[in-house]
């Protein structure tokens, strides 16, 4: 919500109702987690943080016009870079359903997926209708967002149909492990486990640091990129730079 509001205010100062109109124009509920009822709560939070400020009242109105502050603009730029370059963190409710579907009768589980497919088809039809109406009135980024959403919904319709067929075709129905202890199963099969959250965070941090160092190492004096550095040469330059900093 903060990114949506701040990016709108980065274009021009607006009062609360104009911000709501801006979000409705962008059809944000269609592609982002955004409740319009939370706009004023978010605005109050942004003001407390010093990211937006009141600049004047709208002519002939009691509404306060808000503008982004320099701190708010810096926060927006950092947030955009972070979310734009982040690993995908999308989670799908249907995957939660599938993980526990064995607890349902098979026919009931298949029926749930069929209802999902029908609901998604309705969403897809609505999305395509919005694309047809809005395409002449949005810039390239708007068209990209709409195309992304339509492609996602089309894939989900197909996946729901595929999942239903797979559940019908499953030779045996029930929990994959039966009543076997999960510990016994792992020891017997040598199954690979998900990494501990702490290890995952550490790996992400190291990857970011390595990317930053590589970028520095590949920049020749004066900012020009150094041509033809192999992986081993880059690592050697990184090591030398780190040693120099320690001294």
C-alpha positions, 0 to 999 in steps of 0.5 A: 500500500505504501508504494502505491500511495507514494508512487502516486504522490511522486507524480503530483500532490493529491488529497485522500479521495484523489488517491483513491481515484488514482488506485481505482484508475489503476485497478490495483485490487486486480493485481495487488493486495490493496484495500481501499478502506485502508488508504487513510490508515496508511496515509496517517502512518506515512505522515507519522513517518515523515514520508508525506506532508500536508501542503494545502487544502483543496480549493473550496474543500476541507480535504487536505492535499498531501505531497511526498517529502524528500524522505518519502521519495528516498523511501519510495526509490529504495522500496521500488528497487527492493521489490523489483529485484527481489526473488519471487515470493508469490504463494498460491492458495491452491497449493495449500489445498493440494497439500491437504487434499488427501483429507477430503473424499477424492470426488469432493477434492476434484469438485473443489478444483472444478469450482476453482477453475470456473471461478478463475474463468470468470476472473479471466473473462473480466480481466480481458474485458478490462484490458479491452477497455483500459488499453487506450488509456494506460502507458506501457507499464499499465499494459504490461501489468494487465498482460501479466495478470491475464497470462497468470489467470490463464495459467491458473485456469489450465493448472486447475483443470490439470490438477483435477485430472491428476487427482482423478487418475491417482492410483491410490487416494490418501496420505502419501506417507500413510501412517509412517513416522516422518522421521523414519521416512526421511531416514529410510529414503534420504529425502532432501529437506527444506533449508532452515530459514536462518540458512536461507537468509544467510545465503540470500545475504551472501548472494547480495554481497557477492553481487555488489562486490562483483559489480565493484570488481568489474568497474574499472577506474573512472566507472568504465566496465572492465572487459573480459574478467573471468570468474576466477579473476573476478574472485581474485580481485574481490579477495584483494579488495577485501584485504585492502579494506581490512588494512 
